[in-house]
Structure formats: C-alpha cells, structure tokens
Amino acid sequence: MFHTALTSADLIFLAKGAGMTILVTAISVFIGTLLGIVFGVLRGQLGPIWFAPVTFVLDIFRSVPLLIQLVLANAFVGMVLRLHISGLTVACMVLSLYTAAYCTEIVRGGIHAVPATTRRAARSLGMSWLQDMRYIVLPLATRIALPSWIGLALGVMKDSALVYVVQVTELLKSTQILITRLQEPLFLLLICGAFYFIISFPLARFGGYLEKRWSND
C-alpha cells in the first residue's frame, strides 16, 4: 500500500510556491508584452537600421541563457549598483526584458503579416497612421500573433522555475525543499507537474477558444 509523509501543510507550502510562480509569470508577461508591443511597432516603423541599438540589446536577452541573465543581474544590482532589491524584483525585471525580447519579434511579425493593400485602403479612406494602427493593423496582427504569444507566456511560466537562483521560492524550489525533507522525489515531482498543468491549462484553452472564435468571424 502506498504511504506518504506529505501533509496538508506541505500541500499549502506547494500552493504558495505555485502562487509565486503565477505572480512572477503574470508580472513578467504583462510588462514584457507592453514593452514588446512598443518595440515591435517602433521596429516596424523605424526600420532595422534606426532600431539597431535596441535590437542588439534584445538579441542579448534572446541569446544568453536565462539562468546566466538572472545570476548576472542579481550580482550587478547587489555588487555594482549597491542596491538592496529583493530577488522577486530582480526576477521580474529580467523575465520582463526576456519576454519583451521575444514579444517584439512576435508583434513585428504580426504587423508585417497584415497585407499592405489593406493598409493602403485604410489610408485611402482618410485614416491617420494612428487610426490605421488602432482599428486595422493591431486587431489583425493580434489574431495572427496570438498563438505565438500563448506559447511565449507558457514558456515564461516554465522558465520561472529558474528564479530560485535569486532566492525566490517558486513552485519547483518548494518541491525541491520538500524532496530534501521527505525523500519522496517521484511523488512530489508528480504533484509539482500537476500544479504546473493546473496553472497552464486555462491559458492554453483560453487561447484556443479565442482562435476558434476569431476564425469563425
């Protein structure tokens, strides 16, 4: 018969870790998406030459492993800037820029996928650039970019497991703490995976619902 030393208090501890995972993911995806929209629109309007400095910085966040980014950012803030910033703040800053780096390309690709004839038709009707972006380009680009954005958000949620290096006790770190104490790795990892599934499933289904609804419009 299966027996476990896991208690209700341990499940609450895991739930708190899951809550931290949700918090870090929500903050990072929200800020990163806003920055990605701004950078994506600017890159599409300014062109690759004028936007090159920002592109170079974003390429760094896309190219360097996230674990290294977190460690270097934490060391830079504490040892170079001499600032007393919590690990949660550092984690959200790095993950937000990491998200923005990928979201910029998603937004740029979505905007470029809008047919040029559609934009010219909007301009011929007397729409300004802002009206064209607001009523024509961004709504169409959103439909195109949504699947990639959903994938990015889910990826950031899973990558948030790395924030343990800046002393943030999220879901995976909470699981590791319990594994060390209870010595039941397979069972605890199974529960951890179930928590991740519960967190990610609603977002994935919501994205699928929007895709299906928009495809029928």
Sine and cosine of phi, psi and omega as CSV:
sin_phi,cos_phi,sin_psi,cos_psi,sin_omega,cos_omega
0.00,0.00,0.67,-0.74,-0.02,-1.00
-0.95,0.31,0.70,-0.72,0.03,-1.00
-0.70,-0.72,0.64,-0.77,0.02,-1.00
-0.69,-0.73,0.52,-0.86,0.05,-1.00
-1.00,-0.01,0.06,1.00,-0.01,-1.00
-0.91,0.40,0.74,-0.67,-0.02,-1.00
-0.91,-0.41,0.13,-0.99,0.04,-1.00
-0.89,0.46,-0.55,0.83,0.05,-1.00
-0.90,0.44,-0.60,0.80,0.04,-1.00
-0.92,0.39,-0.62,0.78,0.05,-1.00
-0.91,0.42,-0.61,0.79,0.07,-1.00
-0.90,0.44,-0.63,0.77,0.05,-1.00
-0.88,0.48,-0.68,0.74,0.06,-1.00
-0.91,0.41,-0.63,0.78,0.01,-1.00
-0.90,0.44,-0.61,0.80,0.05,-1.00
-0.91,0.41,-0.63,0.78,0.08,-1.00
-0.89,0.45,-0.63,0.77,0.06,-1.00
-0.90,0.43,-0.62,0.79,0.06,-1.00
-0.88,0.47,-0.63,0.78,0.05,-1.00
-0.92,0.40,-0.63,0.78,0.06,-1.00
-0.87,0.49,-0.70,0.72,0.02,-1.00
-0.90,0.44,-0.67,0.74,-0.02,-1.00
-0.89,0.46,-0.76,0.65,-0.01,-1.00
-0.88,0.48,-0.68,0.73,-0.01,-1.00
-0.91,0.42,-0.72,0.70,-0.05,-1.00
-0.89,0.46,-0.72,0.69,-0.01,-1.00
-0.90,0.44,-0.73,0.69,-0.07,-1.00
-0.92,0.40,-0.69,0.73,-0.01,-1.00
-0.93,0.38,-0.63,0.78,0.00,-1.00
-0.90,0.44,-0.80,0.61,-0.01,-1.00
-0.92,0.40,-0.69,0.72,-0.01,-1.00
-0.89,0.46,-0.59,0.81,0.03,-1.00
-0.93,0.37,-0.69,0.72,0.05,-1.00
-0.86,0.51,-0.73,0.69,0.03,-1.00
-0.90,0.43,-0.63,0.78,0.00,-1.00
-0.90,0.44,-0.61,0.79,0.04,-1.00
-0.91,0.42,-0.72,0.69,0.00,-1.00
-0.88,0.47,-0.77,0.64,-0.03,-1.00
-0.91,0.41,-0.62,0.78,-0.01,-1.00
-0.90,0.43,-0.68,0.74,0.03,-1.00
-0.92,0.40,-0.70,0.71,0.00,-1.00
-0.89,0.45,-0.65,0.76,0.00,-1.00
-0.91,0.42,-0.62,0.79,0.03,-1.00
-0.92,0.39,-0.52,0.85,-0.03,-1.00
-1.00,0.03,-0.64,0.77,-0.08,-1.00
-0.99,0.13,-0.43,0.91,-0.04,-1.00
1.00,0.02,0.29,-0.96,-0.10,-1.00
-0.91,0.42,-0.49,0.87,-0.06,-1.00
-0.95,0.31,-0.77,0.63,-0.04,-1.00
-0.94,0.34,-0.44,0.90,-0.03,-1.00
-1.00,-0.07,0.08,1.00,-0.11,-0.99
-0.83,0.55,-0.69,0.72,0.00,-1.00
-0.86,0.51,-0.70,0.72,0.01,-1.00
-0.92,0.38,-0.63,0.78,0.03,-1.00
-0.87,0.50,-0.65,0.76,0.01,-1.00
-0.88,0.48,-0.70,0.71,0.01,-1.00
-0.90,0.44,-0.70,0.72,0.00,-1.00
-0.91,0.42,-0.57,0.82,0.05,-1.00
-0.89,0.45,-0.54,0.84,0.05,-1.00
-0.89,0.46,-0.71,0.71,-0.01,-1.00
-0.93,0.37,-0.46,0.89,0.05,-1.00
-0.99,0.15,-0.45,0.89,-0.14,-0.99
-1.00,-0.07,-0.60,0.80,-0.06,-1.00
-0.99,0.14,0.74,-0.67,0.03,-1.00
-0.81,0.59,0.63,-0.78,-0.07,-1.00
-0.86,0.50,-0.58,0.81,0.00,-1.00
-0.87,0.50,-0.68,0.73,0.02,-1.00
-0.91,0.40,-0.65,0.76,0.03,-1.00
-0.86,0.51,-0.69,0.73,-0.02,-1.00
-0.91,0.42,-0.70,0.72,-0.01,-1.00
-0.90,0.43,-0.72,0.69,-0.02,-1.00
-0.91,0.41,-0.66,0.75,0.01,-1.00
-0.90,0.44,-0.67,0.74,0.01,-1.00
-0.90,0.44,-0.66,0.75,0.02,-1.00
-0.93,0.37,-0.65,0.76,-0.01,-1.00
-0.89,0.45,-0.70,0.71,-0.02,-1.00
-0.91,0.42,-0.68,0.74,-0.07,-1.00
-0.99,0.15,-0.66,0.75,-0.13,-0.99
-1.00,-0.07,-0.54,0.84,-0.05,-1.00
-0.99,-0.10,-0.81,0.59,-0.02,-1.00
-0.99,0.17,-0.28,0.96,-0.01,-1.00
0.85,0.53,0.64,0.77,0.01,-1.00
-0.97,-0.24,0.63,-0.78,0.02,-1.00
-0.99,-0.12,1.00,0.10,-0.02,-1.00
-0.93,-0.36,0.66,-0.75,-0.03,-1.00
-0.92,0.40,0.41,-0.91,0.04,-1.00
-0.88,0.48,-0.54,0.84,0.02,-1.00
-0.89,0.46,-0.67,0.74,0.01,-1.00
-0.91,0.43,-0.70,0.71,0.02,-1.00
-0.88,0.48,-0.70,0.72,-0.01,-1.00
-0.88,0.48,-0.69,0.73,-0.01,-1.00
-0.92,0.38,-0.61,0.79,0.02,-1.00
-0.89,0.46,-0.76,0.65,-0.05,-1.00
-0.92,0.40,-0.72,0.69,-0.02,-1.00
-0.92,0.40,-0.52,0.85,0.05,-1.00
-0.91,0.41,-0.71,0.70,0.02,-1.00
-0.93,0.37,-0.60,0.80,0.06,-1.00
-0.88,0.48,-0.70,0.71,0.04,-1.00
-0.91,0.41,-0.68,0.73,-0.01,-1.00
-0.88,0.48,-0.59,0.81,-0.02,-1.00
-0.88,0.48,-0.67,0.74,0.01,-1.00
-0.99,0.17,-0.60,0.80,-0.02,-1.00
-0.91,0.41,-0.52,0.85,0.04,-1.00
-0.85,0.53,-0.71,0.71,0.00,-1.00
-0.94,0.35,-0.57,0.82,0.04,-1.00
-0.90,0.43,-0.71,0.70,0.01,-1.00
-0.91,0.41,-0.70,0.72,0.00,-1.00
-0.87,0.49,-0.69,0.72,0.02,-1.00
-0.90,0.43,-0.63,0.78,0.02,-1.00
-0.91,0.42,-0.66,0.75,0.01,-1.00
-0.91,0.40,-0.68,0.73,-0.01,-1.00
-0.93,0.36,-0.36,0.93,0.01,-1.00
-0.98,0.21,-0.25,0.97,0.06,-1.00
-0.95,0.32,0.82,-0.57,-0.06,-1.00
-0.83,0.55,0.67,-0.74,0.00,-1.00
-0.89,0.45,-0.52,0.85,0.01,-1.00
-0.90,0.43,-0.56,0.83,0.03,-1.00
-0.91,0.42,-0.66,0.75,0.00,-1.00
-0.94,0.35,-0.63,0.78,0.03,-1.00
-0.91,0.41,-0.58,0.81,0.04,-1.00
-0.91,0.42,-0.62,0.78,0.03,-1.00
-0.90,0.44,-0.68,0.74,0.02,-1.00
-0.92,0.40,-0.59,0.81,0.00,-1.00
-0.92,0.38,-0.37,0.93,0.06,-1.00
-1.00,0.10,0.02,1.00,0.05,-1.00
1.00,-0.07,0.16,0.99,0.02,-1.00
-0.95,0.31,0.61,-0.79,0.11,-0.99
-0.98,0.20,0.14,-0.99,0.04,-1.00
-0.86,0.51,-0.67,0.74,-0.01,-1.00
-0.90,0.43,-0.68,0.73,0.04,-1.00
-0.90,0.43,-0.64,0.77,0.04,-1.00
-0.86,0.51,-0.71,0.70,0.00,-1.00
-0.92,0.39,-0.66,0.75,-0.10,-0.99
-0.95,0.30,-0.70,0.71,-0.15,-0.99
-0.99,-0.16,-0.35,0.94,-0.08,-1.00
-0.90,-0.43,-0.87,0.49,-0.18,-0.98
-0.94,0.35,-0.82,0.57,-0.09,-1.00
-0.89,0.45,-0.66,0.75,0.07,-1.00
-0.87,0.50,-0.68,0.73,0.03,-1.00
-0.94,0.35,-0.65,0.76,0.00,-1.00
-0.91,0.42,-0.55,0.83,0.02,-1.00
-0.88,0.47,-0.69,0.73,0.02,-1.00
-0.89,0.46,-0.62,0.78,-0.03,-1.00
-0.95,0.30,-0.64,0.77,-0.13,-0.99
-1.00,0.05,-0.24,0.97,-0.11,-0.99
-0.82,0.57,-0.75,0.66,-0.01,-1.00
-0.84,0.54,-0.66,0.75,0.01,-1.00
-0.92,0.39,-0.61,0.79,0.01,-1.00
-0.92,0.38,-0.64,0.77,0.05,-1.00
-0.87,0.49,-0.70,0.72,0.05,-1.00
-0.88,0.48,-0.64,0.77,0.03,-1.00
-0.90,0.43,-0.72,0.69,-0.01,-1.00
-0.87,0.49,-0.68,0.74,0.03,-1.00
-0.91,0.40,-0.61,0.79,0.04,-1.00
-0.90,0.43,-0.66,0.75,0.03,-1.00
-0.90,0.43,-0.63,0.78,0.04,-1.00
-0.85,0.52,-0.69,0.72,0.01,-1.00
-0.96,0.29,-0.60,0.80,0.02,-1.00
-0.93,0.37,-0.34,0.94,0.02,-1.00
-0.89,0.46,-0.24,0.97,0.06,-1.00
-0.89,0.46,-0.31,0.95,-0.03,-1.00
-0.99,0.14,-0.15,0.99,-0.07,-1.00
-0.95,0.31,-0.04,1.00,0.07,-1.00
-0.87,0.49,-0.40,0.92,-0.03,-1.00
-0.94,0.34,-0.28,0.96,0.07,-1.00
-0.94,-0.34,0.47,0.88,0.11,-0.99
0.91,0.43,0.62,0.79,0.12,-0.99
-0.95,-0.30,0.85,-0.53,-0.05,-1.00
-1.00,-0.01,1.00,0.04,0.04,-1.00
-1.00,-0.07,-0.28,-0.96,-0.16,-0.99
-0.88,0.48,-0.77,0.64,-0.06,-1.00
-0.92,0.40,-0.64,0.77,0.04,-1.00
-0.90,0.44,-0.65,0.76,0.06,-1.00
-0.87,0.49,-0.65,0.76,0.03,-1.00
-0.90,0.44,-0.67,0.74,0.01,-1.00
-0.89,0.45,-0.61,0.80,0.04,-1.00
-0.89,0.46,-0.69,0.72,0.01,-1.00
-0.94,0.35,-0.58,0.82,0.05,-1.00
-0.88,0.47,-0.67,0.74,0.02,-1.00
-0.88,0.47,-0.61,0.79,-0.06,-1.00
-0.99,0.11,-0.66,0.75,-0.12,-0.99
-0.99,-0.11,-0.33,0.94,-0.02,-1.00
0.85,0.53,0.71,0.71,0.06,-1.00
-0.77,-0.64,0.92,0.39,-0.17,-0.99
-0.89,0.46,-0.72,0.70,-0.08,-1.00
-0.90,0.43,-0.71,0.71,-0.01,-1.00
-0.91,0.42,-0.68,0.73,-0.03,-1.00
-0.94,0.34,-0.60,0.80,0.06,-1.00
-0.93,0.38,-0.54,0.84,0.08,-1.00
-0.89,0.45,-0.69,0.72,0.04,-1.00
-0.91,0.42,-0.65,0.76,0.03,-1.00
-0.87,0.49,-0.70,0.71,0.04,-1.00
-0.88,0.47,-0.60,0.80,0.04,-1.00
-0.91,0.42,-0.63,0.77,0.05,-1.00
-0.89,0.46,-0.71,0.71,0.01,-1.00
-0.88,0.47,-0.64,0.77,0.02,-1.00
-0.90,0.44,-0.69,0.72,0.00,-1.00
-0.88,0.47,-0.59,0.81,0.00,-1.00
-0.95,0.32,-0.69,0.72,-0.15,-0.99
-1.00,0.08,-0.48,0.88,-0.10,-0.99
-0.86,0.52,-0.73,0.69,0.00,-1.00
-0.86,0.51,-0.64,0.77,0.01,-1.00
-0.91,0.42,-0.69,0.73,0.00,-1.00
-0.90,0.44,-0.68,0.74,0.01,-1.00
-0.93,0.38,-0.61,0.80,0.03,-1.00
-0.90,0.44,-0.66,0.75,0.06,-1.00
-0.89,0.46,-0.66,0.75,0.05,-1.00
-0.90,0.44,-0.61,0.80,0.03,-1.00
-0.90,0.44,-0.70,0.71,0.00,-1.00
-0.90,0.43,-0.66,0.75,0.02,-1.00
-0.87,0.50,-0.72,0.70,-0.01,-1.00
-0.90,0.43,-0.66,0.75,-0.02,-1.00
-0.92,0.39,-0.70,0.72,-0.01,-1.00
-0.93,0.36,-0.53,0.85,0.00,-1.00
-0.93,0.38,-0.37,0.93,0.00,-1.00
-1.00,-0.02,-0.12,0.99,-0.02,-1.00
-0.97,0.24,0.00,0.00,0.00,0.00
